[in-house]
Structures are given as structure tokens and as C-alpha cells.
Amino acid sequence: MMKGHDTEEVEIDLGDSSDSDDFENDEEPQTLWRATPATEEEENIHTSTLVEISDTKPLILARDPRGINDCLKVAFEDVIAEPVSVRSGDRVWIWSHALFEVSRVWIYRIVTVLLAIPLSIVTGLLFAILSCLHIWMVSPCIQCVHVGTNWLQSLWSVVLNVIVRPVFISAGKCCGGFSIHLAKE
């Protein structure tokens, strides 16, 4: 501070939300300087920018949402089971269980590393070709058939309304008079 100048205290009102009696009609002011609190999910997710803008981000948690591969939920007890009459040692059972689980998980991971990317490229290519054929060939052909056979649809509708419908209405009225009563004897 410089000598000879008196300092003056200045009070700055930042518009604290605790002073609600200053506002008319019980309206709260908008404070632009406060950040919105982050939810727990946002705090716990540590992902790269590429993953955040990806369409497949929800698939990381739910990898089989429709239950397509429910038949593959295999546990050790589903494959190996010893009857009461014949039993191996407890250590053999524990080690067998551990080795089964470890080998199942790691062999699956190794095979998926080797096959998942090439197979996903092949299936993506296949579905792209099928989609292209359906969009550009099958659908236009079906629309051409619908346009070309519109007269046939109208004729079939007339035949149904003039011939078939009266026959079934009269048969329904004839059979509607019957009643069946079941009695226990």
C-alpha cells in the first residue's frame, strides 16, 4: 500500500442464495459462477475422450442385454460333479475348480483376442452388404410389386367383402343359435 492514501473497505455482494428475503416473488437468482455438482457415476468413470463420444460406451457394462448367450453361463459344478459314493481329495477338488476357472477365463480371452477383431470385421462387412442389398434392391422391388399389383389388392378386397364375408356372417348366425350345457352326473 502506498503511504498517504487511505484504504477504503468495499463490500461486494455476490448474491449468496442464503439471502432469500431480498428477492421478490420468492425467485432465486441464477448464479453463473457455481458449477453443477458431479454425480458419483461421473466421478468414478475415468475414460478417454474417444470412449466418451463412442456409440458403444453403454455396451461395456451390458454385453449381452438380450440374453442371447444365456446357455453359455457355465460353472464348474455344471461340468464336473462327484457323487457321494466316489470322492477325490479336498485339495484335488479345490485345485481342479481353480484350474478350471482360470483356464476357462484365460483361454477365452486369448481366443477372443485372436478371433474377435477379424470376425467382427467379417460380420460387419456381411451385414453392410446385406443392408445395402436390402435398401437398394429388395425394398425397391417390393415397392414396384406393390405399385404394380395395387389393382389386385383392390380386387381381392372386393371379393372378400362381396363373397367371403357374407358366407361367414350367415354361417356365424346359423351356428350362433346353438348352445351347449355341460352337466356333471
N, C-alpha and C positions, 0 to 999 in steps of 0.2 A: 504494500500500500504506500501511497505517496504521502509525504508529510504535508500538512496544511489543508488536506481535503477531508471533510467529514464523511464518514461512510453512512449510508442510509440503508436501513433494512427494508427489503421489498418482499412482500408476501405474494407468492404465486399460487393461485387456486387451480389445481389440476382437475378439479371436478370429481372428487372422490365419490364413489357411489354410496358411501355411508351417510352423506348429507342429503337424504331424500326429501327433507322438508323444504328445500329451496326450489323444487321443481313443481310446476303447475300440472294439474290433472294426473298426478302420480306417474308421470312419464320418466323413465330412466334415460339419462343421456348415453349416447353411444361413445364409448371410449375406444379410440382407434389404436391406442398405443399398447393395449393388452393383447397378448397372444392367446389364441384359443388353447385350452388345456388339451394335451395329447392323451389319448386313451391308452390303456395298458397294451393293447394289441399293437398300436403304432410304436410304442416304446420298445417292445420285445422283438420286433421284426428288424433284422439287420440284413438288408438285401441291397443289391446293386441297382443302379438306375435302369439297367436293361431288364431286370426281372420285374421292377415296379411297373413298367409300361407294357409288359408282356400279357398276351391273352391267356396264357396257360398258368398264370400265377395261382388261381383257385385250384388247379389240378394237383398242385404239390401236396396239399393236405388230403384231398379226397380223390384217390387214384382209381377207385372202382365205385363211383357213386351209384351206378345202376345194378350193381351186384352181378356182373357178367361172369366173374370167376369165383363165385362162392364155392364151387366144387373143389377148388384148389386150396382151401383152408385146411391144411394137413398138419396134424400134430404128431408127436412121437407115439402117443397112445393109439392113434388111428392106424398106424402101420405095424408096430411091434407090440405084442401083448403076451404075457406069460400066464398060463393058467396056474391055479393054486397048487396043483399036484406036481408041476415041474417048475422050479425056480432057479435062477442063477444067483450068484453072489450079489450083495447090495452094491459093492464097488463096481462090478461089471455093469449092472443096470444103470448106475449113475453116469459112468463114463460112456456107455452106449448112448444114453439120452443126450449127453453133452456133445458128443461127436456127431450124432445125427443132426442136431440143431445147427451146429457150426458148419458142417459140410453142406447142409441144405441151403443155408443163407449165403455162404461164400461162393459155392458153385453157381447158384442162381445169379449172384452179382457178376461173376466172371462171364457167364454165358450172355447176360444182358448187355454187358459192355461190348462183347464181340458181335452180337446179333441185333441189338435194339436199333441202333442208328441205321444200318443198311436196310433192315426190314421196314423201318418207319419211312425211309425214302422210297422203297419199292411200293409200299401200300399207299403212300401219299401220291405217287405217280399214277398208280392204278385208279384211285378214287378221282384224281384230277381228270384222267382220260374218260372215265365213266361219266363224270359230271358234265364234261364238255360234250360228249356224245348225246347225253340226255337233253341238255339245254339246246344244242344246236341242231339235233337231228330227230330225236324221238318226239319231243314236245311239239315241234312244228308239224311233223307228220300226223300226230294225233289231232292237232287243231285243224289241219286240212281235211282229215276224215270227218271231224265234227261238222265243219262247214259244208262239206260235200254231201253229208247224209242228214242234214237238217230236215229235209223233206221226209225222210224215212222215219225220223223221230216223231214228226207231226202225224204221219200216217199211223204209226204204232200207237200213239196216244189216242187217236180217234177209234181205232179197232178195239182197244181196251175199254174205252168209255161206252162204245155202242154195242159191242157183242159180249165181252167177257164180264164186265161189271154187272149188267142186268141178270146174267145167268147166276152169278154168285149171290146177288142180292135176293133173288127168288129162292134159291136153294137155302139161304140162311133163314128166310121167313118160313119156309116149309119145315125146316128142322128146328126152328125156334119154339114150336108148339110142343115138342116132346119134353118130358120131364122124367127124371129118374130119381126114385126114392130108395135109399138103402136102409134096410131094417135088420137088426140083429135078432136072430131067433134062438 
